[in-house]
Amino acid sequence: PVNLAGVPALSLPGGLSEENNLPVGIQFTAPAREDARLYRVGAALEELLTAKWGAPLYKSLPDTETLIRDFDFGGTK
């Protein structure tokens, strides 16, 4: 919803939760009309995380079918 206010936003994968191994994201915002700055920050962070983990994080995330199959929806398993 922050985009509705005219504020640019960007989200990146942030890793997997230690609690339940589900993917989490990181969201960044910038002042209005500062999209280019936001893209530079996102690209720099993505480059740093790729260097740290050896590959883009999204390649190590489980697919949606696996998440749905393995997730305990309130103890229903």
N, CA, C and O atoms as a Tinker XYZ file with bonds, in Angstrom:
   308  protein
     1  N      0.788000   -1.208000    0.000000    73     2
     2  CA     0.000000    0.000000    0.000000    64     1     3
     3  C      0.833000    1.277000    0.000000    63     2     4     5
     4  O      0.319000    2.345000   -0.332000    81     3
     5  N      2.100000    1.185000    0.364000    73     3     6
     6  CA     2.921000    2.393000    0.402000    64     5     7
     7  C      3.035000    3.012000   -0.992000    63     6     8     9
     8  O      3.184000    4.228000   -1.111000    81     7
     9  N      2.968000    2.204000   -2.040000    73     7    10
    10  CA     3.042000    2.736000   -3.403000    64     9    11
    11  C      1.860000    3.646000   -3.723000    63    10    12    13
    12  O      1.989000    4.549000   -4.549000    81    11
    13  N      0.721000    3.427000   -3.091000    73    11    14
    14  CA    -0.443000    4.271000   -3.323000    64    13    15
    15  C     -0.194000    5.707000   -2.874000    63    14    16    17
    16  O     -0.844000    6.635000   -3.355000    81    15
    17  N      0.743000    5.884000   -1.958000    73    15    18
    18  CA     1.085000    7.217000   -1.469000    64    17    19
    19  C      2.126000    7.897000   -2.355000    63    18    20    21
    20  O      2.568000    9.005000   -2.052000    81    19
    21  N      2.518000    7.244000   -3.443000    73    19    22
    22  CA     3.514000    7.818000   -4.331000    64    21    23
    23  C      4.933000    7.628000   -3.853000    63    22    24    25
    24  O      5.850000    8.293000   -4.336000    81    23
    25  N      5.124000    6.727000   -2.908000    73    23    26
    26  CA     6.445000    6.445000   -2.361000    64    25    27
    27  C      6.941000    5.143000   -2.985000    63    26    28    29
    28  O      6.252000    4.126000   -2.904000    81    27
    29  N      8.118000    5.151000   -3.605000    73    27    30
    30  CA     8.610000    3.915000   -4.208000    64    29    31
    31  C      8.998000    2.895000   -3.140000    63    30    32    33
    32  O      9.487000    3.252000   -2.068000    81    31
    33  N      8.774000    1.641000   -3.447000    73    31    34
    34  CA     9.116000    0.562000   -2.525000    64    33    35
    35  C      9.706000   -0.592000   -3.315000    63    34    36    37
    36  O      9.411000   -0.770000   -4.496000    81    35
    37  N     10.537000   -1.365000   -2.651000    73    35    38
    38  CA    11.210000   -2.496000   -3.270000    64    37    39
    39  C     11.305000   -3.595000   -2.230000    63    38    40    41
    40  O     11.615000   -3.323000   -1.070000    81    39
    41  N     11.046000   -4.818000   -2.622000    73    39    42
    42  CA    11.216000   -5.918000   -1.677000    64    41    43
    43  C     12.165000   -6.946000   -2.266000    63    42    44    45
    44  O     12.176000   -7.191000   -3.472000    81    43
    45  N     12.959000   -7.540000   -1.391000    73    43    46
    46  CA    13.921000   -8.571000   -1.769000    64    45    47
    47  C     13.752000   -9.759000   -0.841000    63    46    48    49
    48  O     13.312000   -9.595000    0.296000    81    47
    49  N     14.096000  -10.958000   -1.308000    73    47    50
    50  CA    14.102000  -12.100000   -0.397000    64    49    51
    51  C     15.105000  -11.834000    0.720000    63    50    52    53
    52  O     16.194000  -11.318000    0.469000    81    51
    53  N     14.744000  -12.183000    1.946000    73    51    54
    54  CA    15.611000  -11.910000    3.081000    64    53    55
    55  C     16.134000  -13.135000    3.785000    63    54    56    57
    56  O     16.777000  -13.017000    4.828000    81    55
    57  N     15.879000  -14.294000    3.252000    73    55    58
    58  CA    16.352000  -15.521000    3.885000    64    57    59
    59  C     15.195000  -16.390000    4.307000    63    58    60    61
    60  O     14.055000  -16.203000    3.880000    81    59
    61  N     15.514000  -17.346000    5.155000    73    59    62
    62  CA    14.505000  -18.262000    5.670000    64    61    63
    63  C     14.395000  -18.085000    7.174000    63    62    64    65
    64  O     15.402000  -17.902000    7.858000    81    63
    65  N     13.195000  -18.139000    7.681000    73    63    66
    66  CA    12.954000  -18.001000    9.111000    64    65    67
    67  C     13.578000  -19.172000    9.856000    63    66    68    69
    68  O     13.412000  -20.325000    9.457000    81    67
    69  N     14.294000  -18.880000   10.937000    73    67    70
    70  CA    14.863000  -19.952000   11.755000    64    69    71
    71  C     13.767000  -20.732000   12.468000    63    70    72    73
    72  O     13.933000  -21.915000   12.767000    81    71
    73  N     12.651000  -20.072000   12.737000    73    71    74
    74  CA    11.558000  -20.701000   13.482000    64    73    75
    75  C     10.845000  -21.776000   12.677000    63    74    76    77
    76  O     10.606000  -22.872000   13.184000    81    75
    77  N     10.499000  -21.474000   11.418000    73    75    78
    78  CA     9.696000  -22.429000   10.646000    64    77    79
    79  C     10.199000  -22.625000    9.217000    63    78    80    81
    80  O      9.522000  -23.256000    8.406000    81    79
    81  N     11.376000  -22.091000    8.904000    73    79    82
    82  CA    12.017000  -22.265000    7.600000    64    81    83
    83  C     11.210000  -21.680000    6.437000    63    82    84    85
    84  O     11.433000  -22.054000    5.286000    81    83
    85  N     10.291000  -20.783000    6.718000    73    83    86
    86  CA     9.536000  -20.114000    5.663000    64    85    87
    87  C     10.327000  -18.904000    5.164000    63    86    88    89
    88  O     11.082000  -18.301000    5.926000    81    87
    89  N     10.160000  -18.551000    3.897000    73    87    90
    90  CA    10.888000  -17.391000    3.379000    64    89    91
    91  C     10.374000  -16.087000    3.982000    63    90    92    93
    92  O      9.178000  -15.923000    4.226000    81    91
    93  N     11.293000  -15.178000    4.214000    73    91    94
    94  CA    10.946000  -13.843000    4.691000    64    93    95
    95  C     11.488000  -12.828000    3.689000    63    94    96    97
    96  O     12.398000  -13.138000    2.920000    81    95
    97  N     10.940000  -11.631000    3.696000    73    95    98
    98  CA    11.379000  -10.601000    2.772000    64    97    99
    99  C     11.821000   -9.353000    3.501000    63    98   100   101
   100  O     11.528000   -9.149000    4.679000    81    99
   101  N     12.532000   -8.528000    2.765000    73    99   102
   102  CA    12.989000   -7.236000    3.262000    64   101   103
   103  C     12.367000   -6.182000    2.356000    63   102   104   105
   104  O     12.465000   -6.286000    1.133000    81   103
   105  N     11.733000   -5.175000    2.934000    73   103   106
   106  CA    11.132000   -4.119000    2.125000    64   105   107
   107  C     11.837000   -2.799000    2.406000    63   106   108   109
   108  O     12.095000   -2.444000    3.556000    81   107
   109  N     12.140000   -2.086000    1.335000    73   107   110
   110  CA    12.766000   -0.774000    1.422000    64   109   111
   111  C     11.830000    0.247000    0.802000    63   110   112   113
   112  O     11.107000   -0.053000   -0.148000    81   111
   113  N     11.849000    1.448000    1.344000    73   111   114
   114  CA    11.115000    2.559000    0.745000    64   113   115
   115  C     12.080000    3.727000    0.583000    63   114   116   117
   116  O     13.120000    3.786000    1.239000    81   115
   117  N     11.725000    4.641000   -0.288000    73   115   118
   118  CA    12.537000    5.837000   -0.524000    64   117   119
   119  C     11.594000    7.028000   -0.628000    63   118   120   121
   120  O     10.386000    6.857000   -0.791000    81   119
   121  N     12.142000    8.225000   -0.535000    73   119   122
   122  CA    11.296000    9.406000   -0.722000    64   121   123
   123  C     10.667000    9.412000   -2.119000    63   122   124   125
   124  O     11.168000    8.765000   -3.039000    81   123
   125  N      9.593000   10.133000   -2.258000    73   123   126
   126  CA     8.911000   10.241000   -3.551000    64   125   127
   127  C      9.893000   10.648000   -4.648000    63   126   128   129
   128  O     10.759000   11.498000   -4.442000    81   127
   129  N      9.744000   10.035000   -5.799000    73   127   130
   130  CA    10.549000   10.302000   -6.993000    64   129   131
   131  C     12.022000    9.950000   -6.819000    63   130   132   133
   132  O     12.869000   10.473000   -7.543000    81   131
   133  N     12.337000    9.076000   -5.874000    73   131   134
   134  CA    13.721000    8.629000   -5.675000    64   133   135
   135  C     13.860000    7.150000   -6.035000    63   134   136   137
   136  O     14.603000    6.409000   -5.392000    81   135
   137  N     13.140000    6.738000   -7.064000    73   135   138
   138  CA    13.169000    5.346000   -7.502000    64   137   139
   139  C     14.589000    4.885000   -7.839000    63   138   140   141
   140  O     14.986000    3.778000   -7.476000    81   139
   141  N     15.347000    5.731000   -8.529000    73   139   142
   142  CA    16.699000    5.348000   -8.951000    64   141   143
   143  C     17.580000    5.034000   -7.747000    63   142   144   145
   144  O     18.359000    4.082000   -7.774000    81   143
   145  N     17.457000    5.834000   -6.692000    73   143   146
   146  CA    18.239000    5.569000   -5.480000    64   145   147
   147  C     17.849000    4.215000   -4.892000    63   146   148   149
   148  O     18.706000    3.439000   -4.469000    81   147
   149  N     16.569000    3.949000   -4.871000    73   147   150
   150  CA    16.069000    2.688000   -4.329000    64   149   151
   151  C     16.595000    1.504000   -5.139000    63   150   152   153
   152  O     16.991000    0.490000   -4.564000    81   151
   153  N     16.602000    1.622000   -6.461000    73   151   154
   154  CA    17.124000    0.547000   -7.310000    64   153   155
   155  C     18.605000    0.303000   -7.037000    63   154   156   157
   156  O     19.054000   -0.842000   -7.021000    81   155
   157  N     19.361000    1.377000   -6.824000    73   155   158
   158  CA    20.795000    1.212000   -6.538000    64   157   159
   159  C     21.007000    0.497000   -5.209000    63   158   160   161
   160  O     21.865000   -0.381000   -5.107000    81   159
   161  N     20.241000    0.861000   -4.199000    73   159   162
   162  CA    20.345000    0.194000   -2.895000    64   161   163
   163  C     19.978000   -1.280000   -3.025000    63   162   164   165
   164  O     20.681000   -2.146000   -2.503000    81   163
   165  N     18.883000   -1.565000   -3.716000    73   163   166
   166  CA    18.460000   -2.953000   -3.903000    64   165   167
   167  C     19.488000   -3.768000   -4.655000    63   166   168   169
   168  O     19.772000   -4.906000   -4.280000    81   167
   169  N     20.054000   -3.201000   -5.717000    73   167   170
   170  CA    21.067000   -3.914000   -6.501000    64   169   171
   171  C     22.321000   -4.169000   -5.671000    63   170   172   173
   172  O     22.906000   -5.249000   -5.745000    81   171
   173  N     22.734000   -3.179000   -4.883000    73   171   174
   174  CA    23.919000   -3.350000   -4.042000    64   173   175
   175  C     23.690000   -4.432000   -2.995000    63   174   176   177
   176  O     24.562000   -5.271000   -2.769000    81   175
   177  N     22.532000   -4.419000   -2.358000    73   175   178
   178  CA    22.237000   -5.431000   -1.348000    64   177   179
   179  C     22.157000   -6.818000   -1.980000    63   178   180   181
   180  O     22.683000   -7.784000   -1.427000    81   179
   181  N     21.510000   -6.918000   -3.123000    73   179   182
   182  CA    21.412000   -8.205000   -3.802000    64   181   183
   183  C     22.804000   -8.734000   -4.153000    63   182   184   185
   184  O     23.066000   -9.930000   -4.022000    81   183
   185  N     23.685000   -7.858000   -4.592000    73   183   186
   186  CA    25.052000   -8.259000   -4.919000    64   185   187
   187  C     25.795000   -8.745000   -3.675000    63   186   188   189
   188  O     26.493000   -9.758000   -3.726000    81   187
   189  N     25.648000   -8.029000   -2.560000    73   187   190
   190  CA    26.299000   -8.442000   -1.315000    64   189   191
   191  C     25.780000   -9.787000   -0.823000    63   190   192   193
   192  O     26.560000  -10.646000   -0.412000    81   191
   193  N     24.469000   -9.968000   -0.866000    73   191   194
   194  CA    23.895000  -11.227000   -0.395000    64   193   195
   195  C     24.278000  -12.384000   -1.303000    63   194   196   197
   196  O     24.517000  -13.493000   -0.825000    81   195
   197  N     24.339000  -12.140000   -2.605000    73   195   198
   198  CA    24.765000  -13.182000   -3.539000    64   197   199
   199  C     26.215000  -13.565000   -3.264000    63   198   200   201
   200  O     26.556000  -14.748000   -3.295000    81   199
   201  N     27.071000  -12.582000   -2.996000    73   199   202
   202  CA    28.470000  -12.870000   -2.679000    64   201   203
   203  C     28.575000  -13.672000   -1.382000    63   202   204   205
   204  O     29.408000  -14.572000   -1.273000    81   203
   205  N     27.736000  -13.348000   -0.406000    73   203   206
   206  CA    27.780000  -14.052000    0.881000    64   205   207
   207  C     27.281000  -15.480000    0.758000    63   206   208   209
   208  O     27.885000  -16.397000    1.315000    81   207
   209  N     26.177000  -15.683000    0.031000    73   207   210
   210  CA    25.559000  -17.004000   -0.045000    64   209   211
   211  C     25.973000  -17.801000   -1.273000    63   210   212   213
   212  O     25.627000  -18.978000   -1.381000    81   211
   213  N     26.703000  -17.196000   -2.200000    73   211   214
   214  CA    27.197000  -17.919000   -3.357000    64   213   215
   215  C     26.238000  -18.014000   -4.520000    63   214   216   217
   216  O     26.633000  -18.452000   -5.601000    81   215
   217  N     25.016000  -17.627000   -4.343000    73   215   218
   218  CA    24.015000  -17.661000   -5.414000    64   217   219
   219  C     22.874000  -16.752000   -4.993000    63   218   220   221
   220  O     22.703000  -16.482000   -3.805000    81   219
   221  N     22.101000  -16.283000   -5.946000    73   219   222
   222  CA    20.931000  -15.492000   -5.555000    64   221   223
   223  C     20.035000  -16.289000   -4.609000    63   222   224   225
   224  O     19.793000  -17.475000   -4.829000    81   223
   225  N     19.550000  -15.640000   -3.565000    73   223   226
   226  CA    18.771000  -16.342000   -2.547000    64   225   227
   227  C     17.546000  -17.027000   -3.125000    63   226   228   229
   228  O     17.190000  -18.119000   -2.681000    81   227
   229  N     16.894000  -16.418000   -4.101000    73   227   230
   230  CA    15.663000  -17.007000   -4.615000    64   229   231
   231  C     15.893000  -18.399000   -5.191000    63   230   232   233
   232  O     14.950000  -19.186000   -5.281000    81   231
   233  N     17.115000  -18.720000   -5.582000    73   231   234
   234  CA    17.385000  -20.058000   -6.122000    64   233   235
   235  C     17.395000  -21.118000   -5.024000    63   234   236   237
   236  O     17.239000  -22.303000   -5.316000    81   235
   237  N     17.576000  -20.713000   -3.764000    73   235   238
   238  CA    17.606000  -21.682000   -2.672000    64   237   239
   239  C     16.272000  -21.791000   -1.940000    63   238   240   241
   240  O     16.128000  -22.629000   -1.050000    81   239
   241  N     15.301000  -20.963000   -2.295000    73   239   242
   242  CA    14.002000  -21.001000   -1.628000    64   241   243
   243  C     13.176000  -22.173000   -2.135000    63   242   244   245
   244  O     13.250000  -22.517000   -3.315000    81   243
   245  N     12.391000  -22.791000   -1.260000    73   243   246
   246  CA    11.526000  -23.884000   -1.706000    64   245   247
   247  C     10.417000  -23.363000   -2.610000    63   246   248   249
   248  O     10.009000  -22.205000   -2.507000    81   247
   249  N      9.938000  -24.223000   -3.487000    73   247   250
   250  CA     8.848000  -23.817000   -4.362000    64   249   251
   251  C      7.542000  -23.777000   -3.573000    63   250   252   253
   252  O      7.461000  -24.323000   -2.473000    81   251
   253  N      6.535000  -23.140000   -4.128000    73   251   254
   254  CA     5.257000  -22.944000   -3.443000    64   253   255
   255  C      4.602000  -24.268000   -3.074000    63   254   256   257
   256  O      4.060000  -24.399000   -1.976000    81   255
   257  N      4.640000  -25.245000   -3.962000    73   255   258
   258  CA     4.016000  -26.541000   -3.665000    64   257   259
   259  C      4.662000  -27.196000   -2.453000    63   258   260   261
   260  O      3.966000  -27.781000   -1.623000    81   259
   261  N      5.989000  -27.106000   -2.340000    73   259   262
   262  CA     6.685000  -27.676000   -1.185000    64   261   263
   263  C      6.294000  -26.948000    0.091000    63   262   264   265
   264  O      6.064000  -27.584000    1.120000    81   263
   265  N      6.215000  -25.610000    0.037000    73   263   266
   266  CA     5.815000  -24.847000    1.220000    64   265   267
   267  C      4.428000  -25.255000    1.696000    63   266   268   269
   268  O      4.215000  -25.474000    2.888000    81   267
   269  N      3.498000  -25.357000    0.776000    73   267   270
   270  CA     2.126000  -25.719000    1.141000    64   269   271
   271  C      2.075000  -27.138000    1.695000    63   270   272   273
   272  O      1.392000  -27.396000    2.686000    81   271
   273  N      2.793000  -28.052000    1.060000    73   271   274
   274  CA     2.784000  -29.449000    1.493000    64   273   275
   275  C      3.377000  -29.600000    2.900000    63   274   276   277
   276  O      2.846000  -30.351000    3.718000    81   275
   277  N      4.473000  -28.889000    3.181000    73   275   278
   278  CA     5.209000  -29.098000    4.426000    64   277   279
   279  C      4.800000  -28.182000    5.572000    63   278   280   281
   280  O      5.191000  -28.428000    6.713000    81   279
   281  N      4.028000  -27.137000    5.304000    73   279   282
   282  CA     3.688000  -26.181000    6.353000    64   281   283
   283  C      2.581000  -26.729000    7.238000    63   282   284   285
   284  O      1.589000  -27.270000    6.748000    81   283
   285  N      2.758000  -26.585000    8.543000    73   283   286
   286  CA     1.751000  -27.018000    9.513000    64   285   287
   287  C      0.764000  -25.871000    9.720000    63   286   288   289
   288  O      1.056000  -24.926000   10.453000    81   287
   289  N     -0.379000  -25.949000    9.089000    73   287   290
   290  CA    -1.394000  -24.899000    9.172000    64   289   291
   291  C     -2.168000  -25.014000   10.483000    63   290   292   293
   292  O     -3.273000  -25.555000   10.522000    81   291
   293  N     -1.568000  -24.497000   11.552000    73   291   294
   294  CA    -2.235000  -24.483000   12.850000    64   293   295
   295  C     -2.435000  -25.861000   13.454000    63   294   296   297
   296  O     -3.441000  -26.111000   14.118000    81   295
   297  N     -1.485000  -26.754000   13.230000    73   295   298
   298  CA    -1.557000  -28.075000   13.846000    64   297   299
   299  C     -2.500000  -29.037000   13.154000    63   298   300   301
   300  O     -2.961000  -29.998000   13.769000    81   299
   301  N     -2.798000  -28.797000   11.884000    73   299   302
   302  CA    -3.725000  -29.677000   11.174000    64   301   303
   303  C     -3.043000  -30.900000   10.588000    63   302   304   305
   304  O     -3.715000  -31.779000   10.049000    81   303
   305  N     -1.730000  -30.974000   10.679000    73   303   306
   306  CA    -1.022000  -32.143000   10.133000    64   305   307
   307  C     -1.009000  -33.272000   11.121000    63   306   308
   308  O     -0.459000  -34.336000   10.836000    81   307
